[in-house]
Amino acid sequence: MSATFLEVTFRHGRPFAAYLRLPRAAGVKVDHSREVRPGLVVDFSADDTPLGLEIVDPTTTDEDTVLAVLAEIHAPAVSRDDLAPLRAA
C-alpha cells in the first residue's frame, strides 16, 4: 500500500497545482474523477474509493478546506503535517 503525500507543482517559480495522493493498494488505478468544490477534484477507483485530491490552485486553498473535503468523501485521515507543502505554496 502506498503512503499519503502531497506534491506541489511549480511553474515559473509559482505554485501551479497540487496533488494529494491517498493510500492505495498496488495496482489500483483511477477510474473516474469528480469536482467536489471549485478547484478541488477527487480521483476515485472503480469501487468509488478516493485515491487522490487535485488542488487546482494551491495558493487559494487552505488546510481546513482540504480536511473538510477529505471528511466529506470518507477518505483516510491526513495530518496537518501531511499538508505542510500546501502551507509553503
Kinemage of the C-alpha trace (Angstrom):
@kinemage 1
@onewidth
@group {chain A} dominant
@subgroup {mainchain}
@vectorlist {calphas} color= white
{ca met a 1} P 0.000 0.000 0.000
{ca ser a 2} L 1.313 3.444 -0.845
{ca ala a 3} L 1.615 6.264 1.659
{ca thr a 4} L -0.100 9.643 1.655
{ca phe a 5} L 1.904 12.501 0.215
{ca leu a 6} L 1.266 15.968 -1.179
{ca glu a 7} L 3.122 17.114 -4.254
{ca val a 8} L 3.100 20.759 -5.331
{ca thr a 9} L 3.984 21.592 -8.927
{ca phe a 10} L 5.610 24.937 -9.690
{ca arg a 11} L 5.713 26.843 -12.970
{ca his a 12} L 7.946 29.889 -13.346
{ca gly a 13} L 8.660 29.774 -9.613
{ca arg a 14} L 4.988 29.911 -8.591
{ca pro a 15} L 2.744 27.126 -7.278
{ca phe a 16} L 0.692 25.868 -10.204
{ca ala a 17} L -1.188 22.829 -8.887
{ca ala a 18} L -1.012 20.247 -6.120
{ca tyr a 19} L -1.992 16.605 -5.758
{ca leu a 20} L -2.666 14.795 -2.508
{ca arg a 21} L -2.121 11.098 -3.118
{ca leu a 22} L -4.092 8.926 -0.715
{ca pro a 23} L -3.136 5.405 0.361
{ca arg a 24} L -4.000 2.721 -2.173
{ca ala a 25} L -3.203 -0.895 -2.841
{ca ala a 26} L -0.665 -1.679 -5.537
{ca gly a 27} L -2.171 -1.692 -8.999
{ca val a 28} L -5.317 0.291 -8.135
{ca lys a 29} L -5.965 2.879 -10.839
{ca val a 30} L -8.107 5.990 -11.150
{ca asp a 31} L -11.427 5.147 -12.790
{ca his a 32} L -13.227 8.489 -12.616
{ca ser a 33} L -12.930 11.985 -11.178
{ca arg a 34} L -15.404 14.456 -9.739
{ca glu a 35} L -15.104 18.124 -8.842
{ca val a 36} L -16.337 18.343 -5.251
{ca arg a 37} L -15.709 22.047 -4.784
{ca pro a 38} L -14.485 24.691 -7.198
{ca gly a 39} L -10.848 23.864 -7.874
{ca leu a 40} L -10.865 20.565 -5.952
{ca val a 41} L -11.129 17.359 -7.960
{ca val a 42} L -11.238 13.920 -6.364
{ca asp a 43} L -9.990 10.840 -8.216
{ca phe a 44} L -11.851 7.606 -7.427
{ca ser a 45} L -11.232 3.931 -8.128
{ca ala a 46} L -13.856 1.786 -9.867
{ca asp a 47} L -15.379 0.952 -6.463
{ca asp a 48} L -15.567 4.681 -5.509
{ca thr a 49} L -12.630 4.617 -3.106
{ca pro a 50} L -10.975 8.070 -3.075
{ca leu a 51} L -7.426 7.827 -4.413
{ca gly a 52} L -6.329 11.432 -4.592
{ca leu a 53} L -7.281 15.072 -4.493
{ca glu a 54} L -6.193 17.537 -7.164
{ca ile a 55} L -5.860 21.087 -5.873
{ca val a 56} L -6.073 23.295 -8.926
{ca asp a 57} L -4.825 26.475 -7.192
{ca pro a 58} L -2.803 25.705 -4.062
{ca thr a 59} L -2.331 29.407 -3.303
{ca thr a 60} L -6.063 29.846 -2.604
{ca thr a 61} L -6.813 26.519 -0.903
{ca asp a 62} L -6.275 26.170 2.825
{ca glu a 63} L -5.714 23.124 5.011
{ca asp a 64} L -9.146 23.342 6.642
{ca thr a 65} L -10.864 23.115 3.253
{ca val a 66} L -8.797 20.084 2.258
{ca leu a 67} L -9.503 18.363 5.577
{ca ala a 68} L -13.248 19.095 5.231
{ca val a 69} L -13.353 17.633 1.719
{ca leu a 70} L -11.489 14.517 2.839
{ca ala a 71} L -14.011 14.017 5.654
{ca glu a 72} L -16.930 14.504 3.236
{ca ile a 73} L -15.667 11.825 0.862
{ca his a 74} L -14.742 9.458 3.708
{ca ala a 75} L -11.074 9.443 2.765
{ca pro a 76} L -8.384 8.214 5.150
{ca ala a 77} L -7.382 10.865 7.670
{ca val a 78} L -4.344 13.002 6.977
{ca ser a 79} L -2.497 15.213 9.403
{ca arg a 80} L -1.703 18.876 9.069
{ca asp a 81} L 1.936 17.779 8.714
{ca asp a 82} L 0.919 15.839 5.586
{ca leu a 83} L -0.389 19.139 4.206
{ca ala a 84} L 2.758 21.155 5.037
{ca pro a 85} L 3.710 21.626 1.356
{ca leu a 86} L 0.369 23.410 0.862
{ca arg a 87} L 1.345 25.982 3.516
{ca ala a 88} L 4.659 26.523 1.774
{ca ala a 89} L 2.941 27.164 -1.560
